[in-house]
Amino acid sequence: MDGEVAQLAALVISANHRLAHPGDPMRWFASQRAFARCGSISFEAATKRRVGKPVLVPVAETPPAWLDQLARSGTARVVLGFERQDEEIVVGETIPDRIAAGFAGGGSLWTMTTETGDGNALGWRAAWRAAFPEARDGRHWAVTYTAIAAEPQPLGRSVEAAATELKHALAEMSEFAWSHDVKQANVMVTSALALLDGAKDPMALSRPRSPADTLPDDARRLLFAAQRGWIFDDMELWATTEFDQKTWRDHARRAEALYDAVTAAIVAAVNASVPPSGPA
C-alpha cells in the first residue's frame, strides 16, 4: 500500500483507539512501520483571517503529542475519507488514479477528519517533503498535516460489503494473471484472497505490532488483504508482458475494479475503528 495512505490509516486507527481506550499506553505507536521513513511528522491548523491568507498555528510536533491534543480537545471520532480525482492531462484524456498513485503526491485524495460530539470537524491533509536526503537511517521525509474547517464525513460501506467487493475483484485479477502466465501478480492477488479469508499468509511476511492489531478480526483481515492487493504502482509485475490492445483493455477494466475495491476496503477497515459512541 502507498506509504502516504498507510500512514493516514495508521493515524486514524490509532486516534480512535486512544479515544476509546485512554488508559492503553500504546507502546507500539511511536515506533510503528508507518512512521519508519519520516524524520519528522508535525501537525498544524489553518485559521481564517478577515483579510489575507490563513494563519498556520502549530498543533503538535509529533504523532504522540497529536494524540494527546485530540484527547484534550473533545474529539469524538476520527474518520478516513477518500475521493477520486482522475486528473485530465489534455482535453478528453485523463490519468486514472490507479496509475497516478504510483507518483509522489498523485492519485486519489485521502483525508482524515477529526470530529467533535457537537458536529464540528477539521479535515487534515498531508504534505510530504524530502527534507532529509542524507539521513542514514532512511528517514528522508518530513510530513506536515494541516487542518482546515470541514464537514463531518460518512464512514463508507460496511466491512462485509467491502469484503465481498474486494474478493470478487481479486478473483477477477487472479484469473487474468493466471490465464496470461503473469505469475508474480497472481501470487500477490491470491495471497490477498488468503488473507481476506483468514488463512495463513502464503507469503509469510513478518508483521510487527501495529494499529491494525486493535481492529476487529474481520476489519483487520480486510485491511491486510487490501494492502496486499495494492499492486497499482508496481509496474514490474506486468513489465515483461506483451499484450495486444484488446488484452490491455481487459486488464485496465479489471485493474479499475480492483482499485475501487481496494480503496473502499481500506476506508471500511480503517473506519471500523470509529468508537460506537460517536455521532451518527
C-alpha positions in Angstrom: 0.0 0.0 0.0 1.2 3.5 -0.7 3.2 4.9 2.2 1.1 8.1 2.5 -2.1 6.2 2.6 -0.7 3.7 5.1 0.3 6.5 7.5 -3.1 8.2 7.3 -4.7 4.8 8.0 -2.4 4.2 11.0 -3.1 7.7 12.4 -6.9 7.3 12.1 -7.0 3.8 13.7 -4.6 4.9 16.5 -6.5 8.0 17.3 -9.8 6.2 17.6 -8.2 3.6 19.8 -6.8 6.3 22.1 -10.3 7.9 22.3 -12.0 4.6 23.1 -9.2 3.3 25.4 -7.5 6.2 27.0 -5.7 4.0 29.6 -3.8 2.0 26.9 -0.2 3.1 26.8 0.1 2.1 23.1 3.8 1.5 23.4 3.8 0.3 19.8 2.6 3.6 18.4 5.6 5.8 18.1 7.9 3.1 16.5 5.4 1.6 14.0 6.3 0.9 10.4 4.1 3.7 9.1 6.5 6.3 10.5 9.7 4.5 9.6 10.6 6.7 6.6 9.9 10.0 8.3 12.4 12.2 10.1 9.6 14.5 11.3 5.8 14.4 11.5 4.0 17.5 12.6 0.5 18.9 12.8 -0.9 22.5 12.3 -4.2 24.2 11.8 -5.1 26.9 9.3 -7.2 29.6 10.9 -9.1 32.2 8.9 -8.5 35.9 9.0 -10.8 38.7 7.8 -8.0 39.9 5.5 -5.2 38.0 4.0 -4.1 34.4 3.9 -5.0 31.9 6.7 -2.6 31.7 9.6 -1.0 28.4 10.3 -1.0 27.5 14.0 1.2 24.7 15.4 -0.8 21.9 17.0 1.7 19.2 17.7 5.3 18.4 16.8 4.9 14.6 17.0 2.2 12.0 16.5 2.1 11.1 20.2 1.6 14.8 21.0 -1.2 15.0 18.4 -3.0 12.0 20.1 -2.7 13.8 23.4 -4.1 17.0 21.9 -7.1 15.1 20.4 -7.9 13.7 23.8 -7.9 17.2 25.3 -9.9 18.9 22.5 -13.1 17.0 22.9 -12.7 14.9 19.7 -15.3 12.2 19.5 -14.1 10.3 16.4 -11.6 10.3 13.5 -12.8 9.3 10.0 -10.8 8.3 6.9 -12.1 9.9 3.8 -11.4 9.1 0.1 -12.2 10.9 -3.2 -11.2 10.1 -6.7 -9.9 12.9 -8.9 -8.7 11.2 -12.1 -6.8 14.2 -13.4 -7.3 15.4 -17.0 -4.0 15.9 -18.8 -5.4 17.1 -22.1 -9.0 17.6 -23.2 -10.8 14.3 -23.2 -7.8 12.3 -21.8 -7.3 11.5 -18.1 -4.8 9.7 -16.0 -6.7 7.2 -13.8 -6.0 7.5 -10.1 -4.7 3.9 -10.0 -1.9 4.9 -12.3 -1.2 8.4 -10.8 -1.0 6.7 -7.4 2.5 5.5 -8.4 3.9 9.0 -8.4 4.6 11.2 -5.4 1.5 13.2 -4.5 -0.5 11.5 -7.2 -3.7 9.5 -7.1 -6.9 10.0 -5.2 -7.5 12.5 -2.3 -7.2 10.9 1.1 -8.1 12.9 4.3 -8.8 12.3 7.9 -11.5 14.2 9.7 -11.5 14.8 13.4 -15.0 15.4 14.7 -16.4 16.6 18.0 -19.7 15.5 19.5 -21.4 18.8 18.6 -20.8 18.3 14.9 -17.7 20.5 14.4 -15.0 19.0 12.2 -11.4 19.5 10.9 -10.2 17.9 7.7 -6.4 17.0 7.8 -4.3 16.7 4.6 -0.7 15.6 4.5 2.2 17.3 2.7 5.3 15.1 2.2 8.7 16.8 1.6 12.1 15.1 1.1 13.7 17.2 3.8 16.4 14.8 5.0 18.0 13.3 1.8 21.3 12.4 3.6 19.6 10.6 6.5 21.5 7.3 7.0 18.5 5.7 8.8 16.3 6.1 5.8 14.1 8.7 7.4 14.2 11.1 4.5 10.7 12.6 4.7 9.2 15.5 6.6 5.4 15.3 6.8 3.1 18.1 7.8 -0.6 17.6 8.4 -2.6 20.7 8.0 -6.2 21.0 9.3 -9.0 23.2 7.9 -12.6 23.5 8.8 -14.6 20.7 7.3 -17.9 18.8 7.3 -18.4 15.5 9.2 -17.7 12.5 7.0 -19.7 9.3 6.4 -18.0 6.1 7.4 -18.4 4.5 4.0 -19.6 1.0 3.3 -19.7 -1.8 5.8 -16.8 -4.2 6.3 -18.9 -7.1 5.0 -19.9 -5.2 1.8 -16.3 -4.1 1.2 -15.0 -7.6 1.7 -17.5 -9.0 -0.8 -16.4 -6.5 -3.5 -12.7 -7.0 -2.8 -13.0 -10.8 -3.0 -14.7 -10.5 -6.4 -12.2 -8.0 -7.8 -9.2 -10.0 -6.6 -10.6 -13.2 -8.1 -11.1 -11.4 -11.4 -7.5 -10.2 -11.4 -6.2 -13.6 -10.4 -8.0 -15.2 -13.3 -6.5 -12.7 -15.7 -2.9 -13.1 -14.3 -3.2 -16.9 -14.3 -4.5 -17.1 -17.9 -1.8 -14.8 -19.2 1.0 -16.5 -17.1 1.9 -13.4 -15.0 3.0 -15.5 -12.1 4.1 -12.8 -9.6 0.9 -10.8 -10.0 -1.1 -13.9 -9.4 0.9 -14.7 -6.3 0.1 -11.3 -4.9 -3.6 -11.4 -5.5 -4.1 -15.0 -4.4 -2.2 -14.2 -1.2 -4.6 -11.3 -0.7 -7.5 -13.6 -1.1 -6.0 -15.9 1.5 -5.6 -13.0 4.0 -9.2 -12.0 3.4 -10.4 -15.5 4.2 -8.3 -15.5 7.4 -6.0 -18.2 6.1 -2.2 -18.4 6.7 -0.3 -15.8 4.7 1.2 -17.7 1.7 4.0 -15.1 1.5 4.8 -15.4 5.2 5.8 -11.8 5.8 6.5 -10.7 9.4 4.1 -8.2 10.9 5.4 -6.1 13.9 2.6 -4.9 16.2 0.7 -2.1 14.6 -2.6 -0.1 14.8 -4.3 -2.8 12.7 -4.0 -5.2 15.7 -6.6 -3.0 17.5 -9.2 -3.6 14.8 -12.0 -6.3 14.9 -10.9 -9.5 13.2 -12.9 -9.0 10.1 -11.7 -5.4 9.6 -8.1 -6.5 10.2 -8.3 -9.2 7.6 -9.9 -6.8 5.2 -7.1 -4.2 5.7 -4.3 -6.8 5.3 -5.9 -8.1 2.1 -6.3 -4.6 0.7 -2.7 -3.8 1.5 -1.6 -6.9 -0.4 -3.9 -6.2 -3.3 -2.4 -2.7 -3.8 -0.4 -3.5 -6.9 -1.1 -0.4 -9.0 2.3 1.2 -8.5 4.3 -2.0 -9.0 4.9 -1.8 -12.7 7.4 -4.7 -12.6 4.6 -7.1 -12.2 3.5 -6.5 -15.7 6.8 -5.3 -17.3 7.6 -8.4 -19.3 4.1 -9.0 -20.7 3.3 -8.4 -24.4 -0.4 -8.0 -24.6 -2.4 -6.8 -27.6 -4.6 -3.8 -27.3 -7.7 -5.8 -26.5 -6.0 -7.7 -23.7 -4.7 -4.4 -22.2 -8.2 -3.0 -22.2 -9.4 -6.1 -20.4 -6.5 -5.6 -17.9 -7.4 -2.0 -17.4 -11.1 -2.8 -16.7 -10.1 -5.4 -14.1 -7.5 -3.0 -12.6 -10.0 -0.3 -12.3 -12.4 -2.6 -10.5 -9.6 -3.7 -8.2 -8.6 -0.1 -7.4 -12.2 0.7 -6.5 -12.5 -2.4 -4.3 -9.1 -1.9 -2.6 -9.6 1.7 -1.7 -13.2 1.1 -0.5 -11.8 -1.8 1.6 -9.2 0.4 3.2 -11.8 3.0 4.1 -14.2 0.4 5.5 -11.5 -1.4 7.5 -10.0 1.8 9.0 -13.3 3.3 9.9 -14.3 0.1 11.7 -12.1 1.7 14.4 -14.5 4.6 15.0 -15.9 4.4 18.5 -19.5 3.2 18.5 -20.5 6.1 20.8 -19.5 8.6 18.0 -22.2 10.8 16.4 -24.3 9.2 13.7 
